[in-house]
């Protein structure tokens, strides 16, 4: 078998073909980091749990306030009409 | 445009776990599980803090959305009843109930 002829060495470094007038090649701003799930970011975990606890407390408080306000307005309306 | 006007507080508040808060809380939990799946983590066992946070956010948003929906429905009902009250001539109950046989045309069998 005849040996495959080798390609001639390029006389200058290869650059990707580009249409004339296109902007020069820029580095992307996005960097990908390999996530490490074995070592949790305890600050983020604590913040997430703390925020969840605060949100539940706020929600339950809001609900109790809504119930109290509704009862108050119902009592006031009944008072005006003087029904039993 | 206020999300919850003051008069909405005269309505009975929905229970804490209503269809909106449960559904959106479940949707938030699902999105945390999906995030685990897309990042090749154990689906249920990983990111418990994320699951809890997103489920909580869903419950909060769902509760307030249901409150707003109930307010809008009550407002529409009030306007409808007010209109009926102000236009009684358009909403008179027809004298004598009609039987369905009087409303339908006579049956003409086609052979």
N, CA and C atoms of all chains as a GROMACS GRO file, in nm:
protein
  585
    1UNK      N    1   0.085  -0.120   0.000
    1UNK     CA    2   0.000   0.000   0.000
    1UNK      C    3   0.088   0.123   0.000
    2UNK      N    4   0.043   0.221  -0.076
    2UNK     CA    5   0.122   0.343  -0.083
    2UNK      C    6   0.099   0.424   0.044
    3UNK      N    7   0.203   0.486   0.099
    3UNK     CA    8   0.181   0.568   0.218
    3UNK      C    9   0.097   0.691   0.182
    4UNK      N   10   0.011   0.726   0.277
    4UNK     CA   11  -0.077   0.842   0.253
    4UNK      C   12   0.009   0.966   0.250
    5UNK      N   13  -0.003   1.049   0.144
    5UNK     CA   14   0.085   1.166   0.140
    5UNK      C   15   0.048   1.263   0.251
    6UNK      N   16   0.150   1.312   0.325
    6UNK     CA   17   0.125   1.406   0.435
    6UNK      C   18   0.089   1.542   0.378
    7UNK      N   19   0.008   1.614   0.451
    7UNK     CA   20  -0.031   1.748   0.407
    7UNK      C   21   0.089   1.839   0.423
    8UNK      N   22   0.102   1.937   0.336
    8UNK     CA   23   0.215   2.030   0.352
    8UNK      C   24   0.197   2.113   0.478
    9UNK      N   25   0.307   2.141   0.551
    9UNK     CA   26   0.298   2.220   0.674
    9UNK      C   27   0.256   2.362   0.638
   10UNK      N   28   0.164   2.422   0.718
   10UNK     CA   29   0.122   2.558   0.684
   10UNK      C   30   0.236   2.656   0.708
   11UNK      N   31   0.246   2.755   0.620
   11UNK     CA   32   0.356   2.851   0.632
   11UNK      C   33   0.325   2.953   0.740
   12UNK      N   34   0.192   2.972   0.778
   12UNK     CA   35   0.158   3.066   0.884
   12UNK      C   36   0.054   3.000   0.976
   13UNK      N   37   0.036   3.043   1.102
   13UNK     CA   38  -0.062   2.978   1.192
   13UNK      C   39  -0.203   2.986   1.133
   14UNK      N   40  -0.278   2.878   1.152
   14UNK     CA   41  -0.412   2.873   1.094
   14UNK      C   42  -0.506   2.964   1.173
   15UNK      N   43  -0.591   3.038   1.100
   15UNK     CA   44  -0.694   3.118   1.167
   15UNK      C   45  -0.829   3.077   1.110
   16UNK      N   46  -0.935   3.079   1.189
   16UNK     CA   47  -1.065   3.036   1.134
   16UNK      C   48  -1.106   3.130   1.021
   17UNK      N   49  -1.164   3.072   0.915
   17UNK     CA   50  -1.204   3.158   0.802
   17UNK      C   51  -1.311   3.256   0.846
   18UNK      N   52  -1.294   3.379   0.808
   18UNK     CA   53  -1.386   3.485   0.850
   18UNK      C   54  -1.420   3.571   0.731
   19UNK      N   55  -1.547   3.613   0.727
   19UNK     CA   56  -1.586   3.702   0.618
   19UNK      C   57  -1.517   3.836   0.636
   20UNK      N   58  -1.478   3.901   0.527
   20UNK     CA   59  -1.409   4.032   0.541
   20UNK      C   60  -1.506   4.134   0.600
   21UNK      N   61  -1.456   4.216   0.690
   21UNK     CA   62  -1.538   4.319   0.752
   21UNK      C   63  -1.604   4.273   0.881
   22UNK      N   64  -1.586   4.145   0.922
   22UNK     CA   65  -1.647   4.100   1.048
   22UNK      C   66  -1.562   4.148   1.166
   23UNK      N   67  -1.625   4.158   1.289
   23UNK     CA   68  -1.548   4.210   1.404
   23UNK      C   69  -1.442   4.109   1.446
   24UNK      N   70  -1.336   4.155   1.511
   24UNK     CA   71  -1.230   4.062   1.554
   24UNK      C   72  -1.281   3.968   1.662
   25UNK      N   73  -1.219   3.854   1.674
   25UNK     CA   74  -1.260   3.750   1.768
   25UNK      C   75  -1.242   3.800   1.911
   26UNK      N   76  -1.348   3.788   1.997
   26UNK     CA   77  -1.339   3.831   2.138
   26UNK      C   78  -1.364   3.711   2.227
   27UNK      N   79  -1.309   3.718   2.344
   27UNK     CA   80  -1.327   3.608   2.440
   27UNK      C   81  -1.467   3.618   2.500
   28UNK      N   82  -1.533   3.503   2.522
   28UNK     CA   83  -1.668   3.505   2.577
   28UNK      C   84  -1.664   3.548   2.723
   29UNK      N   85  -1.768   3.619   2.768
   29UNK     CA   86  -1.773   3.667   2.907
   29UNK      C   87  -1.821   3.557   3.000
   30UNK      N   88  -1.884   3.452   2.945
   30UNK     CA   89  -1.940   3.347   3.030
   30UNK      C   90  -1.834   3.244   3.060
   31UNK      N   91  -1.820   3.212   3.189
   31UNK     CA   92  -1.721   3.112   3.231
   31UNK      C   93  -1.797   2.998   3.296
   32UNK      N   94  -1.765   2.878   3.261
   32UNK     CA   95  -1.832   2.762   3.320
   32UNK      C   96  -1.741   2.703   3.426
   33UNK      N   97  -1.798   2.690   3.547
   33UNK     CA   98  -1.721   2.629   3.656
   33UNK      C   99  -1.780   2.493   3.683
   34UNK      N  100  -1.694   2.398   3.716
   34UNK     CA  101  -1.746   2.266   3.746
   34UNK      C  102  -1.805   2.270   3.887
   35UNK      N  103  -1.935   2.235   3.898
   35UNK     CA  104  -2.001   2.243   4.028
   35UNK      C  105  -1.952   2.132   4.118
   36UNK      N  106  -1.930   2.164   4.245
   36UNK     CA  107  -1.884   2.065   4.340
   36UNK      C  108  -1.997   2.037   4.437
   37UNK      N  109  -2.068   1.926   4.414
   37UNK     CA  110  -2.182   1.895   4.499
   37UNK      C  111  -2.141   1.824   4.627
   38UNK      N  112  -2.014   1.781   4.637
   38UNK     CA  113  -1.972   1.708   4.757
   38UNK      C  114  -1.951   1.805   4.873
   39UNK      N  115  -1.914   1.932   4.844
   39UNK     CA  116  -1.892   2.029   4.952
   39UNK      C  117  -1.996   2.139   4.938
   40UNK      N  118  -2.104   2.128   5.016
   40UNK     CA  119  -2.210   2.229   5.002
   40UNK      C  120  -2.164   2.365   5.050
   41UNK      N  121  -2.222   2.467   4.988
   41UNK     CA  122  -2.197   2.605   5.028
   41UNK      C  123  -2.289   2.632   5.147
   42UNK      N  124  -2.234   2.614   5.270
   42UNK     CA  125  -2.321   2.616   5.388
   42UNK      C  126  -2.385   2.753   5.409
   43UNK      N  127  -2.317   2.859   5.365
   43UNK     CA  128  -2.378   2.992   5.378
   43UNK      C  129  -2.507   2.999   5.298
   44UNK      N  130  -2.498   2.948   5.172
   44UNK     CA  131  -2.618   2.952   5.087
   44UNK      C  132  -2.729   2.864   5.142
   45UNK      N  133  -2.689   2.747   5.198
   45UNK     CA  134  -2.790   2.656   5.256
   45UNK      C  135  -2.859   2.724   5.374
   46UNK      N  136  -2.776   2.788   5.462
   46UNK     CA  137  -2.834   2.856   5.578
   46UNK      C  138  -2.926   2.969   5.537
   47UNK      N  139  -2.882   3.046   5.436
   47UNK     CA  140  -2.965   3.157   5.389
   47UNK      C  141  -3.097   3.106   5.332
   48UNK      N  142  -3.091   2.994   5.257
   48UNK     CA  143  -3.214   2.941   5.196
   48UNK      C  144  -3.311   2.896   5.304
   49UNK      N  145  -3.260   2.820   5.403
   49UNK     CA  146  -3.349   2.774   5.511
   49UNK      C  147  -3.401   2.891   5.592
   50UNK      N  148  -3.312   2.989   5.620
   50UNK     CA  149  -3.356   3.104   5.697
   50UNK      C  150  -3.463   3.183   5.624
   51UNK      N  151  -3.442   3.203   5.492
   51UNK     CA  152  -3.543   3.276   5.414
   51UNK      C  153  -3.675   3.200   5.412
   52UNK      N  154  -3.668   3.066   5.399
   52UNK     CA  155  -3.792   2.988   5.398
   52UNK      C  156  -3.866   3.004   5.530
   53UNK      N  157  -3.791   2.995   5.644
   53UNK     CA  158  -3.855   3.008   5.775
   53UNK      C  159  -3.919   3.146   5.787
   54UNK      N  160  -3.845   3.250   5.743
   54UNK     CA  161  -3.899   3.386   5.752
   54UNK      C  162  -4.024   3.401   5.666
   55UNK      N  163  -4.022   3.342   5.544
   55UNK     CA  164  -4.138   3.353   5.455
   55UNK      C  165  -4.259   3.284   5.516
   56UNK      N  166  -4.239   3.164   5.576
   56UNK     CA  167  -4.353   3.095   5.639
   56UNK      C  168  -4.408   3.176   5.755
   57UNK      N  169  -4.316   3.234   5.836
   57UNK     CA  170  -4.361   3.314   5.949
   57UNK      C  171  -4.444   3.433   5.900
   58UNK      N  172  -4.394   3.500   5.793
   58UNK     CA  173  -4.466   3.614   5.739
   58UNK      C  174  -4.602   3.573   5.685
   59UNK      N  175  -4.605   3.458   5.616
   59UNK     CA  176  -4.730   3.413   5.555
   59UNK      C  177  -4.834   3.381   5.662
   60UNK      N  178  -4.791   3.308   5.768
   60UNK     CA  179  -4.885   3.270   5.875
   60UNK      C  180  -4.932   3.394   5.949
   61UNK      N  181  -4.839   3.489   5.972
   61UNK     CA  182  -4.878   3.613   6.040
   61UNK      C  183  -4.980   3.689   5.955
   62UNK      N  184  -4.954   3.698   5.822
   62UNK     CA  185  -5.045   3.769   5.731
   62UNK      C  186  -5.183   3.704   5.735
   63UNK      N  187  -5.187   3.570   5.736
   63UNK     CA  188  -5.314   3.500   5.737
   63UNK      C  189  -5.391   3.529   5.866
   64UNK      N  190  -5.320   3.526   5.981
   64UNK     CA  191  -5.388   3.556   6.108
   64UNK      C  192  -5.442   3.698   6.108
   65UNK      N  193  -5.363   3.792   6.052
   65UNK     CA  194  -5.408   3.932   6.046
   65UNK      C  195  -5.531   3.946   5.957
   66UNK      N  196  -5.530   3.871   5.844
   66UNK     CA  197  -5.646   3.878   5.754
   66UNK      C  198  -5.770   3.827   5.824
   67UNK      N  199  -5.759   3.714   5.896
   67UNK     CA  200  -5.875   3.657   5.966
   67UNK      C  201  -5.925   3.754   6.071
   68UNK      N  202  -5.832   3.814   6.148
   68UNK     CA  203  -5.872   3.907   6.253
   68UNK      C  204  -5.942   4.028   6.194
   69UNK      N  205  -5.888   4.082   6.083
   69UNK     CA  206  -5.947   4.200   6.020
   69UNK      C  207  -6.087   4.169   5.967
   70UNK      N  208  -6.103   4.049   5.908
   70UNK     CA  209  -6.233   4.011   5.856
   70UNK      C  210  -6.334   4.000   5.969
   71UNK      N  211  -6.295   3.934   6.081
   71UNK     CA  212  -6.386   3.921   6.195
   71UNK      C  213  -6.424   4.057   6.250
   72UNK      N  214  -6.323   4.147   6.255
   72UNK     CA  215  -6.348   4.281   6.309
   72UNK      C  216  -6.450   4.354   6.221
   73UNK      N  217  -6.434   4.347   6.090
   73UNK     CA  218  -6.525   4.418   6.001
   73UNK      C  219  -6.663   4.357   6.002
   74UNK      N  220  -6.669   4.223   6.018
   74UNK     CA  221  -6.799   4.156   6.024
   74UNK      C  222  -6.874   4.201   6.149
   75UNK      N  223  -6.800   4.206   6.262
   75UNK     CA  224  -6.864   4.248   6.388
   75UNK      C  225  -6.913   4.391   6.378
   76UNK      N  226  -6.831   4.478   6.312
   76UNK     CA  227  -6.870   4.618   6.300
   76UNK      C  228  -6.994   4.631   6.213
   77UNK      N  229  -7.002   4.551   6.105
   77UNK     CA  230  -7.118   4.558   6.016
   77UNK      C  231  -7.243   4.512   6.090
   78UNK      N  232  -7.232   4.405   6.169
   78UNK     CA  233  -7.348   4.356   6.245
   78UNK      C  234  -7.391   4.458   6.349
   79UNK      N  235  -7.292   4.526   6.406
   79UNK     CA  236  -7.322   4.626   6.509
   79UNK      C  237  -7.408   4.737   6.450
   80UNK      N  238  -7.372   4.778   6.323
   80UNK     CA  239  -7.444   4.888   6.262
   80UNK      C  240  -7.591   4.851   6.241
   81UNK      N  241  -7.614   4.726   6.196
   81UNK     CA  242  -7.751   4.686   6.164
   81UNK      C  243  -7.825   4.636   6.286
   82UNK      N  244  -7.757   4.616   6.394
   82UNK     CA  245  -7.817   4.576   6.522
   82UNK      C  246  -7.897   4.447   6.510
   83UNK      N  247  -7.841   4.352   6.433
   83UNK     CA  248  -7.907   4.221   6.431
   83UNK      C  249  -7.837   4.134   6.534
   84UNK      N  250  -7.903   4.030   6.575
   84UNK     CA  251  -7.848   3.949   6.685
   84UNK      C  252  -7.725   3.872   6.639
   85UNK      N  253  -5.249   5.086   4.034
   85UNK     CA  254  -5.330   4.963   4.040
   85UNK      C  255  -5.280   4.878   4.157
   86UNK      N  256  -5.363   4.874   4.263
   86UNK     CA  257  -5.323   4.804   4.385
   86UNK      C  258  -5.351   4.655   4.368
   87UNK      N  259  -5.262   4.572   4.418
   87UNK     CA  260  -5.282   4.428   4.405
   87UNK      C  261  -5.399   4.380   4.491
   88UNK      N  262  -5.406   4.431   4.615
   88UNK     CA  263  -5.514   4.392   4.706
   88UNK      C  264  -5.570   4.519   4.769
   89UNK      N  265  -5.681   4.574   4.715
   89UNK     CA  266  -5.736   4.696   4.774
   89UNK      C  267  -5.785   4.672   4.915
   90UNK      N  268  -5.810   4.783   4.987
   90UNK     CA  269  -5.846   4.770   5.127
   90UNK      C  270  -5.977   4.695   5.144
   91UNK      N  271  -6.072   4.714   5.051
   91UNK     CA  272  -6.202   4.649   5.069
   91UNK      C  273  -6.192   4.498   5.053
   92UNK      N  274  -6.081   4.448   4.997
   92UNK     CA  275  -6.066   4.303   4.987
   92UNK      C  276  -6.050   4.241   5.125
   93UNK      N  277  -6.016   4.322   5.226
   93UNK     CA  278  -5.999   4.268   5.361
   93UNK      C  279  -6.133   4.243   5.428
   94UNK      N  280  -6.243   4.293   5.366
   94UNK     CA  281  -6.375   4.263   5.421
   94UNK      C  282  -6.421   4.125   5.380
   95UNK      N  283  -6.349   4.062   5.286
   95UNK     CA  284  -6.387   3.927   5.245
   95UNK      C  285  -6.327   3.826   5.340
   96UNK      N  286  -6.392   3.709   5.358
   96UNK     CA  287  -6.327   3.605   5.439
   96UNK      C  288  -6.200   3.559   5.370
   97UNK      N  289  -6.088   3.557   5.443
   97UNK     CA  290  -5.963   3.516   5.378
   97UNK      C  291  -5.966   3.366   5.346
   98UNK      N  292  -5.902   3.327   5.234
   98UNK     CA  293  -5.898   3.185   5.201
   98UNK      C  294  -5.811   3.110   5.303
   99UNK      N  295  -5.832   2.978   5.319
   99UNK     CA  296  -5.745   2.904   5.411
   99UNK      C  297  -5.601   2.909   5.364
  100UNK      N  298  -5.506   2.889   5.456
  100UNK     CA  299  -5.364   2.897   5.424
  100UNK      C  300  -5.327   2.801   5.312
  101UNK      N  301  -5.377   2.676   5.321
  101UNK     CA  302  -5.348   2.580   5.216
  101UNK      C  303  -5.471   2.570   5.127
  102UNK      N  304  -5.476   2.655   5.026
  102UNK     CA  305  -5.587   2.652   4.931
  102UNK      C  306  -5.534   2.601   4.799
  103UNK      N  307  -5.625   2.589   4.700
  103UNK     CA  308  -5.584   2.525   4.576
  103UNK      C  309  -5.469   2.600   4.510
  104UNK      N  310  -5.465   2.733   4.522
  104UNK     CA  311  -5.357   2.808   4.459
  104UNK      C  312  -5.224   2.787   4.527
  105UNK      N  313  -5.224   2.795   4.661
  105UNK     CA  314  -5.096   2.785   4.732
  105UNK      C  315  -5.042   2.643   4.724
  106UNK      N  316  -5.131   2.543   4.731
  106UNK     CA  317  -5.083   2.404   4.723
  106UNK      C  318  -5.027   2.377   4.584
  107UNK      N  319  -5.101   2.422   4.481
  107UNK     CA  320  -5.056   2.393   4.344
  107UNK      C  321  -4.924   2.462   4.313
  108UNK      N  322  -4.912   2.592   4.348
  108UNK     CA  323  -4.789   2.664   4.317
  108UNK      C  324  -4.674   2.616   4.405
  109UNK      N  325  -4.705   2.577   4.530
  109UNK     CA  326  -4.600   2.520   4.613
  109UNK      C  327  -4.548   2.391   4.552
  110UNK      N  328  -4.640   2.307   4.503
  110UNK     CA  329  -4.602   2.184   4.436
  110UNK      C  330  -4.520   2.215   4.311
  111UNK      N  331  -4.561   2.320   4.235
  111UNK     CA  332  -4.487   2.358   4.114
  111UNK      C  333  -4.346   2.406   4.149
  112UNK      N  334  -4.333   2.481   4.258
  112UNK     CA  335  -4.200   2.525   4.301
  112UNK      C  336  -4.114   2.407   4.339
  113UNK      N  337  -4.174   2.310   4.413
  113UNK     CA  338  -4.098   2.190   4.451
  113UNK      C  339  -4.054   2.113   4.327
  114UNK      N  340  -4.146   2.101   4.229
  114UNK     CA  341  -4.114   2.030   4.105
  114UNK      C  342  -3.999   2.096   4.031
  115UNK      N  343  -3.998   2.231   4.031
  115UNK     CA  344  -3.890   2.299   3.959
  115UNK      C  345  -3.756   2.276   4.028
  116UNK      N  346  -3.756   2.263   4.162
  116UNK     CA  347  -3.631   2.229   4.232
  116UNK      C  348  -3.587   2.088   4.194
  117UNK      N  349  -3.684   1.995   4.185
  117UNK     CA  350  -3.649   1.858   4.146
  117UNK      C  351  -3.597   1.854   4.003
  118UNK      N  352  -3.658   1.936   3.916
  118UNK     CA  353  -3.613   1.943   3.776
  118UNK      C  354  -3.470   1.997   3.769
  119UNK      N  355  -3.443   2.099   3.852
  119UNK     CA  356  -3.308   2.154   3.853
  119UNK      C  357  -3.207   2.048   3.894
  120UNK      N  358  -3.246   1.965   3.994
  120UNK     CA  359  -3.159   1.854   4.032
  120UNK      C  360  -3.136   1.759   3.916
  121UNK      N  361  -3.244   1.728   3.844
  121UNK     CA  362  -3.234   1.632   3.734
  121UNK      C  363  -3.143   1.687   3.624
  122UNK      N  364  -3.159   1.815   3.590
  122UNK     CA  365  -3.080   1.872   3.480
  122UNK      C  366  -2.933   1.883   3.515
  123UNK      N  367  -2.901   1.892   3.644
  123UNK     CA  368  -2.762   1.903   3.684
  123UNK      C  369  -2.705   1.771   3.735
  124UNK      N  370  -2.770   1.662   3.699
  124UNK     CA  371  -2.720   1.527   3.731
  124UNK      C  372  -2.698   1.508   3.880
  125UNK      N  373  -2.791   1.559   3.961
  125UNK     CA  374  -2.784   1.536   4.105
  125UNK      C  375  -2.893   1.437   4.143
  126UNK      N  376  -2.883   1.371   4.261
  126UNK     CA  377  -2.995   1.287   4.305
  126UNK      C  378  -3.121   1.371   4.316
  127UNK      N  379  -3.231   1.321   4.258
  127UNK     CA  380  -3.347   1.408   4.237
  127UNK      C  381  -3.409   1.452   4.368
  128UNK      N  382  -3.435   1.357   4.459
  128UNK     CA  383  -3.504   1.392   4.583
  128UNK      C  384  -3.408   1.426   4.694
  129UNK      N  385  -3.292   1.363   4.695
  129UNK     CA  386  -3.204   1.377   4.811
  129UNK      C  387  -3.116   1.499   4.808
  130UNK      N  388  -3.100   1.563   4.694
  130UNK     CA  389  -3.006   1.675   4.684
  130UNK      C  390  -3.081   1.807   4.692
  131UNK      N  391  -3.012   1.907   4.744
  131UNK     CA  392  -3.066   2.042   4.743
  131UNK      C  393  -3.196   2.056   4.819
  132UNK      N  394  -3.201   2.000   4.942
  132UNK     CA  395  -3.325   2.010   5.022
  132UNK      C  396  -3.358   2.156   5.048
  133UNK      N  397  -3.252   2.236   5.071
  133UNK     CA  398  -3.276   2.378   5.099
  133UNK      C  399  -3.342   2.445   4.979
  134UNK      N  400  -3.301   2.401   4.858
  134UNK     CA  401  -3.359   2.460   4.737
  134UNK      C  402  -3.505   2.418   4.724
  135UNK      N  403  -3.533   2.288   4.753
  135UNK     CA  404  -3.671   2.239   4.741
  135UNK      C  405  -3.762   2.314   4.838
  136UNK      N  406  -3.713   2.328   4.963
  136UNK     CA  407  -3.796   2.395   5.065
  136UNK      C  408  -3.820   2.541   5.025
  137UNK      N  409  -3.714   2.609   4.978
  137UNK     CA  410  -3.727   2.752   4.946
  137UNK      C  411  -3.824   2.773   4.830
  138UNK      N  412  -3.811   2.692   4.723
  138UNK     CA  413  -3.898   2.712   4.608
  138UNK      C  414  -4.041   2.675   4.640
  139UNK      N  415  -4.061   2.567   4.720
  139UNK     CA  416  -4.198   2.531   4.758
  139UNK      C  417  -4.260   2.643   4.842
  140UNK      N  418  -4.180   2.700   4.934
  140UNK     CA  419  -4.231   2.811   5.018
  140UNK      C  420  -4.270   2.930   4.931
  141UNK      N  421  -4.182   2.965   4.837
  141UNK     CA  422  -4.212   3.078   4.749
  141UNK      C  423  -4.341   3.054   4.673
  142UNK      N  424  -4.359   2.928   4.624
  142UNK     CA  425  -4.481   2.895   4.552
  142UNK      C  426  -4.604   2.912   4.640
  143UNK      N  427  -4.595   2.866   4.766
  143UNK     CA  428  -4.709   2.879   4.857
  143UNK      C  429  -4.744   3.026   4.881
  144UNK      N  430  -4.642   3.108   4.903
  144UNK     CA  431  -4.667   3.250   4.931
  144UNK      C  432  -4.734   3.316   4.811
  145UNK      N  433  -4.676   3.295   4.692
  145UNK     CA  434  -4.732   3.357   4.571
  145UNK      C  435  -4.874   3.305   4.547
  146UNK      N  436  -4.895   3.173   4.566
  146UNK     CA  437  -5.027   3.115   4.543
  146UNK      C  438  -5.131   3.171   4.637
  147UNK      N  439  -5.095   3.187   4.765
  147UNK     CA  440  -5.190   3.241   4.862
  147UNK      C  441  -5.235   3.381   4.821
  148UNK      N  442  -5.141   3.468   4.784
  148UNK     CA  443  -5.178   3.605   4.749
  148UNK      C  444  -5.254   3.612   4.617
  149UNK      N  445  -5.219   3.523   4.523
  149UNK     CA  446  -5.293   3.521   4.398
  149UNK      C  447  -5.438   3.478   4.421
  150UNK      N  448  -5.460   3.378   4.509
  150UNK     CA  449  -5.596   3.332   4.537
  150UNK      C  450  -5.676   3.444   4.606
  151UNK      N  451  -5.607   3.519   4.695
  151UNK     CA  452  -5.677   3.631   4.760
  151UNK      C  453  -5.723   3.731   4.656
  152UNK      N  454  -5.638   3.763   4.560
  152UNK     CA  455  -5.672   3.860   4.457
  152UNK      C  456  -5.784   3.806   4.368
  153UNK      N  457  -5.776   3.675   4.334
  153UNK     CA  458  -5.879   3.616   4.249
  153UNK      C  459  -6.015   3.621   4.319
  154UNK      N  460  -6.018   3.589   4.450
  154UNK     CA  461  -6.145   3.592   4.523
  154UNK      C  462  -6.198   3.734   4.529
  155UNK      N  463  -6.108   3.833   4.541
  155UNK     CA  464  -6.154   3.972   4.545
  155UNK      C  465  -6.216   4.010   4.411
  156UNK      N  466  -6.151   3.973   4.300
  156UNK     CA  467  -6.202   4.009   4.167
  156UNK      C  468  -6.338   3.943   4.144
  157UNK      N  469  -6.351   3.814   4.184
  157UNK     CA  470  -6.480   3.745   4.167
  157UNK      C  471  -6.589   3.811   4.249
  158UNK      N  472  -6.555   3.849   4.375
  158UNK     CA  473  -6.655   3.912   4.460
  158UNK      C  474  -6.698   4.046   4.403
  159UNK      N  475  -6.602   4.121   4.347
  159UNK     CA  476  -6.633   4.252   4.290
  159UNK      C  477  -6.727   4.236   4.171
  160UNK      N  478  -6.699   4.137   4.084
  160UNK     CA  479  -6.785   4.115   3.968
  160UNK      C  480  -6.925   4.074   4.013
  161UNK      N  481  -6.933   3.985   4.115
  161UNK     CA  482  -7.063   3.943   4.167
  161UNK      C  483  -7.141   4.062   4.222
  162UNK      N  484  -7.070   4.150   4.293
  162UNK     CA  485  -7.137   4.266   4.352
  162UNK      C  486  -7.194   4.355   4.242
  163UNK      N  487  -7.114   4.379   4.137
  163UNK     CA  488  -7.162   4.464   4.028
  163UNK      C  489  -7.279   4.401   3.956
  164UNK      N  490  -7.272   4.266   3.940
  164UNK     CA  491  -7.382   4.195   3.873
  164UNK      C  492  -7.510   4.205   3.954
  165UNK      N  493  -7.501   4.179   4.084
  165UNK     CA  494  -7.620   4.185   4.169
  165UNK      C  495  -7.676   4.326   4.174
  166UNK      N  496  -7.585   4.427   4.174
  166UNK     CA  497  -7.630   4.565   4.176
  166UNK      C  498  -7.707   4.599   4.048
  167UNK      N  499  -7.656   4.548   3.934
  167UNK     CA  500  -7.724   4.572   3.807
  167UNK      C  501  -7.862   4.507   3.808
  168UNK      N  502  -7.871   4.384   3.856
  168UNK     CA  503  -7.999   4.314   3.862
  168UNK      C  504  -8.097   4.390   3.951
  169UNK      N  505  -8.043   4.444   4.061
  169UNK     CA  506  -8.128   4.517   4.156
  169UNK      C  507  -8.181   4.645   4.092
  170UNK      N  508  -8.099   4.709   4.006
  170UNK     CA  509  -8.138   4.838   3.948
  170UNK      C  510  -8.222   4.821   3.823
  171UNK      N  511  -8.227   4.703   3.764
  171UNK     CA  512  -8.305   4.680   3.643
  171UNK      C  513  -8.399   4.562   3.665
  172UNK      N  514  -8.496   4.572   3.754
  172UNK     CA  515  -8.582   4.457   3.784
  172UNK      C  516  -8.671   4.419   3.666
  173UNK      N  517  -8.699   4.518   3.577
  173UNK     CA  518  -8.790   4.487   3.467
  173UNK      C  519  -8.727   4.387   3.370
  174UNK      N  520  -8.592   4.381   3.364
  174UNK     CA  521  -8.528   4.288   3.273
  174UNK      C  522  -8.516   4.148   3.332
  175UNK      N  523  -8.545   4.136   3.461
  175UNK     CA  524  -8.518   4.008   3.526
  175UNK      C  525  -8.643   3.954   3.593
  176UNK      N  526  -8.758   3.981   3.532
  176UNK     CA  527  -8.881   3.930   3.593
  176UNK      C  528  -8.892   3.780   3.572
  177UNK      N  529  -8.938   3.716   3.676
  177UNK     CA  530  -8.963   3.573   3.664
  177UNK      C  531  -9.086   3.553   3.579
  178UNK      N  532  -9.076   3.474   3.472
  178UNK     CA  533  -9.190   3.459   3.380
  178UNK      C  534  -9.306   3.394   3.456
  179UNK      N  535  -9.428   3.450   3.436
  179UNK     CA  536  -9.546   3.400   3.507
  179UNK      C  537  -9.583   3.265   3.452
  180UNK      N  538  -9.592   3.164   3.535
  180UNK     CA  539  -9.629   3.028   3.493
  180UNK      C  540  -9.511   2.958   3.430
  181UNK      N  541  -9.470   2.853   3.492
  181UNK     CA  542  -9.354   2.781   3.440
  181UNK      C  543  -9.396   2.709   3.312
  182UNK      N  544  -9.314   2.722   3.210
  182UNK     CA  545  -9.342   2.656   3.082
  182UNK      C  546  -9.289   2.513   3.091
  183UNK      N  547  -9.370   2.420   3.035
  183UNK     CA  548  -9.321   2.283   3.025
  183UNK      C  549  -9.236   2.272   2.900
  184UNK      N  550  -9.148   2.175   2.900
  184UNK     CA  551  -9.056   2.163   2.787
  184UNK      C  552  -9.135   2.127   2.661
  185UNK      N  553  -9.249   2.057   2.676
  185UNK     CA  554  -9.328   2.019   2.558
  185UNK      C  555  -9.383   2.141   2.485
  186UNK      N  556  -9.404   2.252   2.558
  186UNK     CA  557  -9.458   2.372   2.491
  186UNK      C  558  -9.349   2.444   2.412
  187UNK      N  559  -9.224   2.426   2.453
  187UNK     CA  560  -9.116   2.500   2.388
  187UNK      C  561  -9.070   2.428   2.261
  188UNK      N  562  -9.074   2.294   2.263
  188UNK     CA  563  -9.022   2.221   2.148
  188UNK      C  564  -9.124   2.222   2.034
  189UNK      N  565  -9.074   2.204   1.912
  189UNK     CA  566  -9.163   2.193   1.797
  189UNK      C  567  -9.226   2.053   1.798
  190UNK      N  568  -9.336   2.039   1.719
  190UNK     CA  569  -9.400   1.909   1.711
  190UNK      C  570  -9.310   1.809   1.640
  191UNK      N  571  -9.323   1.684   1.680
  191UNK     CA  572  -9.236   1.581   1.623
  191UNK      C  573  -9.292   1.538   1.488
  192UNK      N  574  -9.216   1.546   1.382
  192UNK     CA  575  -9.256   1.504   1.248
  192UNK      C  576  -9.166   1.387   1.210
  193UNK      N  577  -9.215   1.265   1.218
  193UNK     CA  578  -9.127   1.152   1.187
  193UNK      C  579  -9.091   1.150   1.039
  194UNK      N  580  -8.968   1.124   1.011
  194UNK     CA  581  -8.920   1.118   0.873
  194UNK      C  582  -8.896   0.971   0.841
  195UNK      N  583  -8.969   0.923   0.742
  195UNK     CA  584  -8.950   0.780   0.709
  195UNK      C  585  -8.881   0.764   0.576
   0.00000   0.00000   0.00000
